[in-house]
Structure formats: C-alpha cells, structure tokens
Amino acid sequence: MIDEKALDLGRLIGQSTEYQTLRRAEQALKSDAETMAKLDAIQNLARQIDHEVSQGRMPDEATTQQYEEAVRALEVSVVGQSYVVARANFDKLMARVNQQITAGMERGATSTIITL
C-alpha cells in the first residue's frame, strides 16, 4: 500500500507545474551551448575548491573569485536565471511535500487505528 501511495505521489509531483517548468528549464539549459560552458566551468571550479578543502587547505583567492564570477554569469543569463528560478520553486514544492509527509508520519505514529 505504501508503494502505491508513493507512486501516486510521484505521479502527482511529475504533473505539477513546478516539475514541468523545471524539466523545460533543464532542456533549455542543455540545448544552450554557452550556458552549458558556464556550468562546466562552475563544476570544474567547484571540484578544485572541494579538493583544496578536502586537503585541509583554503582555496586560493583567484579560484574563489573565478567561481563566484562564473556563478554570477550563469545567474544573469536568461537561460540560467530561468533554471535557477524553476529549481527554487521545485525545491519549495518538495519541502512542502516533505513537511506534509513528516506531519502524516507523526500522526500515524500516535494513532491507535491501523489503516491499510
């Protein structure tokens, strides 16, 4: 029964405006070579920064600045901005869903009535 409810919830989320908007924004992102180049640069810089931090070192100022500039460049591009907004809206939806699931679990844990 839980699996069925989870499938139903997944179907409803997949049909939501937030999810559909995110999928369109992802497709636009993938089809825009300039934006993909910006994303690649951000990912490469993030890996460099993560490597430095994992070695117990602070990343150098130039790398940090390059990362921040690359993120800003992505955020101000039309395609990048659309993706960032769509992602934020979807994340808000999922946060609400998770809150409701948690509330339901808490109610279920205190209920003496078993519903299957």
Secondary structure as the mmCIF struct_conf table of DSSP 4:
data_model
#
loop_
_struct_conf.conf_type_id
_struct_conf.id
_struct_conf.beg_label_comp_id
_struct_conf.beg_label_asym_id
_struct_conf.beg_label_seq_id
_struct_conf.end_label_comp_id
_struct_conf.end_label_asym_id
_struct_conf.end_label_seq_id
HELX_RH_AL_P HELX_RH_AL_P1 ILE A 2 GLN A 15
BEND BEND1 SER A 16 SER A 16
HELX_RH_AL_P HELX_RH_AL_P2 THR A 17 LYS A 30
TURN_TY1_P TURN_TY1_P1 SER A 31 SER A 31
HELX_RH_AL_P HELX_RH_AL_P3 ALA A 33 SER A 54
TURN_TY1_P TURN_TY1_P2 GLN A 55 GLY A 56
HELX_LH_PP_P HELX_LH_PP_P1 MET A 58 ASP A 60
HELX_RH_AL_P HELX_RH_AL_P4 GLU A 61 VAL A 76
BEND BEND2 SER A 77 SER A 77
HELX_RH_AL_P HELX_RH_AL_P5 VAL A 78 THR A 110
#
